[in-house]
Amino acid sequence: MDVLSDLLHRAHAKDALVKQLIRRPPWSMTYADAPPLTVVAALAGPASIRLDGAAEPVRIGAGDIALIGRTGGYTIADSPTTPPEFVIRGGKKYVVGGGEVAGDHQSLAPRTYGDGLPGATIMLRGAYELRGEMGDRLLDMLPPLAVVSAGPRTEAALDLLAAEVSRDEPGQDAVLHRLLDLVLVLALRAWCARPEAALPAWCRALADPAIGDALRLLHDDPARRWTIAELAAKIGMSRAAFAARFTDLVGEPPLTYLTSWRMTLAADVLRDTEATVATVARQVGYEDAFAFSVAFKRVRGLSPSMWRRANESSC
């Protein structure tokens, strides 16, 4: 499995809570408690997105994809000057200055598309509840608001989304979920390919054929007792050249990166399961629980047991 796919899988970035929005101007909605990652796929019409605390809104149009992460809230509207009509908080929809709107906001909207509402903005919004350290690692790849402009690489997926929205057939919700997951991956890929994207060093290093292969090997089998010589041999480089290139591109030596990756994996296992420290140690490549505990404390600042207790509230 490639590194991005592995990260998406471990962060549980799939099966988003999907909502459909079809509105004619003027309209405006504020999402007061945004999830860790939101994908907005614009199928028709313009929209404006303003993050809480941001000075300027960002405009998106048909075919654009917006990725919104690590923000307390945001407003999406037909125009930056349209005041919010509704506030979405805790999965419920409230009229601004009024009470809760009847109905389940978690459901997909009615299946109306195209000529049924001329001039309408049509979009799908997927809310992803990411998990633990892996979710943080995924969000590190993105600014609070990343917009991927319409282009040939995302056009086909959005065309499929637009066609599916216009139907009302058995299995439609499942199809929309899968298509939106595809849109997320395509948008992440497109964003990472942009030269101006401020990506973590390990993410930029994936573009290098040799070092990208080395990272994939480490992610595929983190518990293996890797050596620099073995990694270098597998990607066809000398030991010295590989170590120097890896360090230059990733920002740390190969085995230091491996230790950090193991501790990231271990942190999520400690938080999400009741596995013993010895079991977690073996899962990430340590036969000796004491050696694992020393390494974990060096990287995380707390012993595994103390870290688990400190993070119990986030389980």
KEMI-51014 format. One record per residue (C-alpha): x, y, z. Coordinates in nm, 2 decimals. Layout:
! KEMI-51014
X, Y, Z
...
//
This chain:
! KEMI-51014
0.00, 0.00, 0.00
0.13, 0.34, -0.09
0.20, 0.59, 0.20
-0.10, 0.82, 0.13
-0.34, 0.53, 0.11
-0.20, 0.38, 0.43
-0.25, 0.71, 0.61
-0.61, 0.76, 0.49
-0.68, 0.40, 0.60
-0.53, 0.44, 0.94
-0.69, 0.78, 1.00
-1.03, 0.62, 0.91
-1.08, 0.89, 0.64
-1.37, 0.71, 0.47
-1.75, 0.69, 0.49
-1.80, 1.06, 0.55
-2.12, 1.19, 0.68
-2.26, 1.32, 0.35
-2.50, 1.61, 0.31
-2.64, 1.76, -0.01
-2.70, 2.13, -0.05
-2.92, 2.28, -0.33
-3.01, 2.64, -0.28
-3.10, 2.94, -0.48
-2.96, 3.29, -0.38
-2.96, 3.44, -0.14
-2.85, 3.17, 0.11
-2.59, 3.14, 0.39
-2.51, 2.87, 0.65
-2.26, 2.88, 0.94
-2.11, 2.55, 1.07
-2.03, 2.64, 1.43
-1.84, 2.32, 1.53
-1.67, 2.19, 1.21
-1.54, 1.83, 1.20
-1.16, 1.77, 1.17
-1.19, 1.75, 0.79
-1.47, 1.87, 0.55
-1.48, 1.81, 0.18
-1.70, 2.04, -0.02
-1.75, 1.93, -0.38
-1.91, 2.21, -0.59
-2.13, 2.06, -0.87
-2.30, 2.38, -0.99
-2.31, 2.75, -0.91
-2.08, 2.97, -0.71
-2.02, 2.98, -0.33
-1.82, 3.17, -0.08
-1.63, 3.01, 0.21
-1.51, 3.21, 0.51
-1.33, 3.05, 0.80
-1.39, 3.18, 1.15
-1.14, 3.45, 1.21
-1.03, 3.48, 0.85
-1.00, 3.83, 0.70
-1.12, 3.73, 0.35
-1.36, 3.47, 0.21
-1.26, 3.23, -0.07
-1.48, 3.19, -0.38
-1.54, 2.85, -0.53
-1.72, 2.76, -0.85
-1.86, 2.45, -1.03
-1.59, 2.18, -1.04
-1.39, 2.31, -0.75
-1.32, 2.11, -0.44
-1.26, 2.27, -0.10
-1.08, 2.09, 0.19
-1.15, 2.25, 0.52
-0.95, 2.13, 0.83
-0.86, 2.23, 1.18
-1.10, 2.52, 1.21
-1.35, 2.60, 1.48
-1.62, 2.69, 1.22
-1.69, 2.84, 0.89
-1.97, 3.00, 0.69
-2.06, 2.90, 0.33
-2.29, 3.13, 0.13
-2.38, 3.24, -0.22
-2.20, 3.57, -0.15
-1.97, 3.71, 0.13
-2.23, 3.98, 0.19
-2.52, 3.74, 0.26
-2.59, 3.71, 0.64
-2.62, 3.36, 0.78
-2.97, 3.22, 0.77
-2.89, 2.90, 0.97
-2.63, 2.78, 1.22
-2.54, 2.41, 1.22
-2.43, 2.30, 1.57
-2.41, 1.96, 1.72
-2.56, 1.81, 1.40
-2.87, 2.02, 1.44
-2.99, 2.32, 1.23
-3.10, 2.64, 1.39
-3.25, 2.95, 1.24
-3.04, 3.26, 1.33
-3.22, 3.44, 1.60
-3.47, 3.15, 1.63
-3.50, 2.79, 1.73
-3.42, 2.45, 1.59
-3.54, 2.36, 1.25
-3.76, 2.05, 1.24
-3.61, 1.75, 1.06
-3.29, 1.56, 1.06
-3.00, 1.76, 0.93
-2.79, 1.45, 0.92
-2.98, 1.32, 0.62
-2.91, 1.39, 0.25
-3.13, 1.66, 0.11
-3.41, 1.59, -0.15
-3.29, 1.47, -0.48
-3.34, 1.78, -0.69
-3.09, 1.87, -0.95
-3.02, 2.06, -1.27
-3.31, 2.23, -1.45
-3.54, 2.18, -1.15
-3.38, 2.49, -0.98
-3.22, 2.72, -1.24
-2.95, 2.93, -1.09
-2.91, 2.71, -0.78
-2.58, 2.63, -0.61
-2.55, 2.25, -0.58
-2.28, 2.08, -0.37
-2.20, 1.78, -0.16
-2.04, 1.82, 0.18
-1.86, 1.53, 0.35
-1.77, 1.55, 0.72
-1.48, 1.32, 0.81
-1.42, 1.24, 1.18
-1.05, 1.15, 1.17
-0.88, 0.93, 1.43
-0.59, 1.01, 1.66
-0.23, 1.07, 1.56
-0.30, 0.95, 1.21
-0.57, 1.21, 1.17
-0.33, 1.48, 1.28
-0.07, 1.35, 1.04
-0.32, 1.37, 0.75
-0.42, 1.72, 0.85
-0.06, 1.83, 0.86
-0.07, 1.80, 0.48
-0.33, 2.08, 0.45
-0.38, 2.45, 0.54
-0.71, 2.53, 0.71
-0.87, 2.59, 0.37
-0.73, 2.43, 0.05
-0.91, 2.48, -0.28
-0.84, 2.25, -0.57
-0.96, 2.42, -0.88
-1.16, 2.24, -1.15
-0.94, 2.04, -1.38
-0.94, 1.73, -1.59
-0.81, 1.50, -1.31
-1.11, 1.57, -1.09
-1.37, 1.64, -1.36
-1.47, 1.27, -1.42
-1.53, 1.21, -1.05
-1.74, 1.52, -1.01
-1.94, 1.43, -1.32
-2.02, 1.10, -1.16
-2.12, 1.27, -0.84
-2.35, 1.52, -1.03
-2.51, 1.23, -1.22
-2.57, 1.03, -0.91
-2.72, 1.33, -0.72
-2.99, 1.35, -0.99
-3.10, 1.00, -0.93
-3.32, 0.85, -0.65
-3.24, 0.48, -0.67
-3.16, 0.20, -0.42
-2.80, 0.22, -0.29
-2.76, 0.59, -0.38
-2.63, 0.69, -0.04
-2.36, 0.42, -0.06
-2.26, 0.54, -0.41
-2.24, 0.90, -0.29
-2.02, 0.80, 0.01
-1.78, 0.61, -0.21
-1.76, 0.88, -0.48
-1.69, 1.15, -0.21
-1.41, 0.94, -0.07
-1.27, 0.92, -0.42
-1.30, 1.30, -0.45
-1.11, 1.34, -0.12
-0.82, 1.13, -0.25
-0.81, 1.31, -0.58
-0.81, 1.65, -0.41
-0.54, 1.55, -0.17
-0.33, 1.42, -0.46
-0.39, 1.74, -0.66
-0.30, 1.96, -0.36
0.02, 1.77, -0.28
0.13, 1.82, -0.65
0.11, 2.20, -0.63
0.46, 2.35, -0.59
0.33, 2.62, -0.35
0.18, 2.36, -0.11
0.35, 2.38, 0.23
0.38, 2.00, 0.28
0.56, 1.81, 0.56
0.90, 1.70, 0.45
0.80, 1.33, 0.45
0.51, 1.41, 0.21
0.73, 1.60, -0.03
0.98, 1.31, -0.03
0.71, 1.08, -0.17
0.77, 1.24, -0.51
1.13, 1.11, -0.52
1.12, 0.76, -0.67
1.38, 0.60, -0.45
1.29, 0.77, -0.12
0.92, 0.73, -0.19
0.98, 0.35, -0.22
1.18, 0.35, 0.10
0.89, 0.52, 0.29
0.65, 0.27, 0.14
0.86, -0.01, 0.27
0.88, 0.14, 0.62
0.50, 0.19, 0.62
0.42, -0.15, 0.49
0.62, -0.33, 0.76
0.71, -0.10, 1.05
0.77, -0.39, 1.29
1.05, -0.53, 1.08
1.40, -0.49, 1.21
1.51, -0.27, 0.92
1.87, -0.16, 0.87
1.99, 0.12, 0.65
2.19, -0.13, 0.44
1.88, -0.34, 0.38
1.66, -0.05, 0.28
1.94, 0.08, 0.05
1.97, -0.25, -0.12
1.60, -0.28, -0.18
1.58, 0.05, -0.36
1.91, 0.00, -0.55
2.13, 0.26, -0.38
2.45, 0.25, -0.19
2.41, 0.27, 0.19
2.58, 0.61, 0.22
2.40, 0.77, -0.08
2.06, 0.64, 0.05
2.12, 0.76, 0.40
2.22, 1.11, 0.28
1.94, 1.15, 0.04
1.67, 1.02, 0.28
1.80, 1.26, 0.55
1.81, 1.55, 0.31
1.45, 1.50, 0.17
1.27, 1.38, 0.48
1.46, 1.59, 0.73
1.58, 1.30, 0.96
1.77, 0.98, 0.91
1.58, 0.66, 0.80
1.58, 0.49, 1.14
1.49, 0.80, 1.32
1.19, 0.84, 1.09
1.11, 0.47, 1.15
1.11, 0.52, 1.53
0.88, 0.82, 1.50
0.64, 0.63, 1.28
0.64, 0.34, 1.52
0.56, 0.57, 1.81
0.28, 0.73, 1.60
0.13, 0.39, 1.55
0.18, 0.29, 1.91
0.01, 0.61, 2.04
-0.31, 0.53, 1.85
-0.31, 0.17, 1.97
-0.26, 0.28, 2.33
-0.55, 0.53, 2.30
-0.79, 0.31, 2.11
-0.74, -0.03, 2.27
-0.67, -0.19, 2.61
-0.37, -0.39, 2.48
-0.09, -0.42, 2.72
0.23, -0.21, 2.68
0.42, -0.54, 2.60
0.16, -0.62, 2.32
0.18, -0.28, 2.17
0.56, -0.30, 2.18
0.56, -0.62, 1.98
0.31, -0.48, 1.73
0.55, -0.19, 1.64
0.87, -0.40, 1.63
1.00, -0.41, 1.99
1.06, -0.75, 2.16
1.15, -0.57, 2.49
0.87, -0.37, 2.65
1.13, -0.17, 2.85
1.32, -0.07, 2.53
0.99, 0.04, 2.37
0.89, 0.24, 2.68
1.22, 0.42, 2.67
1.18, 0.50, 2.30
0.82, 0.61, 2.35
0.91, 0.85, 2.63
1.20, 0.99, 2.44
0.97, 1.07, 2.14
0.64, 1.16, 2.33
0.77, 1.29, 2.66
0.56, 1.04, 2.86
0.58, 0.67, 2.93
0.33, 0.46, 2.74
0.12, 0.41, 3.05
0.12, 0.78, 3.14
0.04, 0.88, 2.79
-0.25, 0.64, 2.78
-0.40, 0.78, 3.10
-0.35, 1.14, 2.98
-0.54, 1.06, 2.66
-0.82, 0.85, 2.80
-1.07, 1.14, 2.76
-1.02, 1.13, 2.38
-1.09, 0.76, 2.34
//
